[in-house]
Amino acid sequence: MMNRQSQISRKARPICRRARCLALSTLLPLLFGCGGGEPVTEVHGTITFNGKPVTAGLINFQAEGGQPLGGEIQSDGTYRYELPPGEYQVRIDTPPAASANVP
């Protein structure tokens, strides 16, 4: 004859197992990543003009037939992006100098 405690314990075990499996199946991809993705290369540097850092603007890397990749230039003139390996045309766009806006 089973007591009430063992009946509850037996019912709870499958739920605990399912919860553990769900937690593991959620955490493992986060810990190890999806893998098998395209390799990337870090591209970084400093953009200067007349020996001074360019403090604002955009830098884009354009592969033939691909979408431009890149983004903002940091306030110290640096940039750092991860790109798939390949050949790119680089485009740098900067806002006009503040003095150019004065009549």
C-alpha positions as CSV (number, residue, x, y, z in Angstrom):
1,M,0.0,0.0,0.0
2,M,1.4,3.4,-1.1
3,N,1.2,6.4,1.2
4,R,0.2,9.8,-0.1
5,Q,3.8,11.2,0.1
6,S,5.1,8.6,-2.4
7,Q,2.3,9.3,-4.8
8,I,3.0,13.0,-4.9
9,S,6.7,12.3,-5.2
10,R,6.2,10.1,-8.2
11,K,4.0,12.7,-10.0
12,A,6.5,15.4,-9.4
13,R,9.5,13.5,-10.9
14,P,8.4,13.7,-14.5
15,I,7.7,17.4,-14.1
16,C,11.2,18.0,-12.7
17,R,12.8,16.0,-15.4
18,R,10.9,18.0,-18.1
19,A,11.9,21.3,-16.4
20,R,15.6,20.2,-16.3
21,C,15.4,19.2,-20.0
22,L,13.8,22.5,-21.0
23,A,16.4,24.5,-19.0
24,L,19.3,22.6,-20.6
25,S,17.8,22.9,-24.1
26,T,17.5,26.6,-23.6
27,L,20.9,27.2,-21.9
28,L,23.1,25.1,-24.1
29,P,22.7,27.1,-27.3
30,L,23.3,30.3,-25.4
31,L,26.5,28.9,-23.8
32,F,28.0,27.4,-27.0
33,G,26.3,29.4,-29.7
34,C,24.7,28.1,-32.9
35,G,28.0,27.3,-34.5
36,G,28.5,26.6,-38.2
37,G,28.0,30.2,-39.1
38,E,30.1,32.2,-41.5
39,P,33.5,33.1,-40.2
40,V,34.2,36.7,-39.4
41,T,37.3,38.9,-39.2
42,E,37.7,41.9,-37.0
43,V,38.5,45.1,-38.8
44,H,39.6,48.1,-36.8
45,G,41.6,51.3,-37.1
46,T,41.6,55.1,-36.7
47,I,40.4,57.5,-39.4
48,T,42.4,60.8,-39.6
49,F,42.3,63.9,-41.9
50,N,45.3,66.3,-41.9
51,G,46.8,64.4,-39.0
52,K,43.7,64.8,-36.7
53,P,41.1,62.1,-35.9
54,V,37.8,62.3,-37.7
55,T,35.4,62.6,-34.8
56,A,32.0,61.9,-36.5
57,G,30.7,60.2,-39.5
58,L,30.1,56.7,-41.0
59,I,32.3,54.0,-42.3
60,N,30.9,51.4,-44.6
61,F,32.4,48.3,-46.2
62,Q,30.8,47.2,-49.5
63,A,31.5,43.8,-51.0
64,E,30.6,43.4,-54.6
65,G,26.9,42.6,-54.9
66,G,26.5,42.7,-51.1
67,Q,24.9,45.1,-48.6
68,P,27.0,47.7,-47.0
69,L,28.3,46.8,-43.5
70,G,29.8,49.1,-40.9
71,G,28.5,52.0,-38.9
72,E,29.5,55.0,-36.9
73,I,33.0,56.4,-36.4
74,Q,33.7,56.9,-32.7
75,S,34.4,60.3,-31.2
76,D,38.2,59.5,-31.1
77,G,38.2,58.5,-34.8
78,T,38.3,54.8,-34.2
79,Y,36.1,52.0,-35.6
80,R,35.8,48.3,-34.9
81,Y,33.6,45.9,-36.8
82,E,33.4,42.2,-37.6
83,L,33.0,41.3,-41.3
84,P,33.0,38.2,-43.3
85,P,36.4,37.7,-45.0
86,G,36.6,39.2,-48.5
87,E,37.4,42.3,-50.5
88,Y,35.5,45.5,-49.8
89,Q,35.3,49.0,-51.1
90,V,35.5,51.4,-48.1
91,R,33.4,54.5,-48.0
92,I,33.7,57.2,-45.3
93,D,31.0,59.9,-44.9
94,T,31.5,62.8,-42.6
95,P,29.2,65.7,-41.8
96,P,30.3,69.1,-43.1
97,A,32.5,71.1,-40.8
98,A,30.6,73.4,-38.4
99,S,32.3,76.5,-40.0
100,A,31.0,75.6,-43.4
101,N,27.4,76.2,-42.1
102,V,28.2,79.8,-41.2
103,P,27.3,82.4,-43.9
